[in-house]
Amino acid sequence: MSETDLKSLRREVLAANLRIPEAGLATLTWGNVSGVDRDAGVFVIKPSGVSYAELTEEDLVVVALEDGRVVDGHLRPSTDAETHRCLYRAFPSIGGVTHTHSAHAVAFAQARRPIPVLGTTHADTFNGPVPVTEDLTAEQCAKDYEYNTGQVIVARLGGDPRRAAEVPGALVSRHGPFTWGATAKAALENAIVCEAVAEMALHTLALGFRLGGVSEPPRHLLERHFTRKHGPDAYYGNPAPAPGN
C-alpha cells in the first residue's frame, strides 16, 4: 500500500468513526468502523477506548488481514478488530465494517429477535430481516472470543456472500449490531439505517400489540423497494458528476 493510499483510507475511516456519535449510535466509546485495502492485505480501524472527540488519523491502527498483526500504529486496535477481520475474510466483497451499541438494535439483540421487515424503509436497504446469531458457547467465549463473534455472524448468514450483500448486517445475540458495506462510509450508513428501522419496528410492534397485530407487508412491494436501489436495474439516485463538472 502506498502512503497516498493509506492516508486516503485513514481519512475515510476517521470520517466514518466521527459520524458514529453524530448519528447518535454510541455512548462513550461504544462503536468502531474499519475499512479494508485488500490489495495491501490490511484494514484500518479505530483504536480501543479512544474518545471520538480526541480521535485523529494518526491514532488509527493498521491491521493485517492474514493474522491480525498490527502493521502500523502506536495504539491497540479496537477489541472488535478480530470480528472485523473474520467478516473481511469470509466475505470478499465487504470493504468496510461498523459495530455499535445503538439502543434499539441492541434491544432486539438482547431479546434474541431479528429485526423484522415491516415496511419499505427497511426493504430499501435490507432484503429480509436483520438476523440474530446463536449465543456463543462457553468454549467460543474462552478462546478467540472476538474472532468467534465474527464466526457466528458468518454461520447465521450460511457463509453466503450473496446474502451478506443483500442483508448487510446482523445482530450478535445479547451483544449488538454489526453492519458492513462496500466502503467504510457505506458500512456506517447501514448502521444508521439498522438503528432507524429497529426503532420503527419497536414502535410498530407496540402499536400492533395494542391494535390486534401487525400484518406482513406484500412481498412484491418490498422487492420493488430493494431492487430500485440495488442490483443491475437500480434507478434510485443520480451518478456522481464527472470531474470538472
Secondary structure by P-SEA (a helix, b strand, c coil): ccaaaaaaaaaaaaaaaaaccccccccccccbbbbbcccccbbbbbcccccccccccccbbbbbcccccccccccccccaaaaaaaaaaacccccbbbbbbccaaaaaaaaccccccccccccccccccbbbbccccccccccaaaaaaaaaaaaaacccaaaaaacccccccccccccccccaaaaaaaaaaaaaaaaaaaaaaaaaaaacbbbbccaaaaaaaaaaacccccccccccccccc
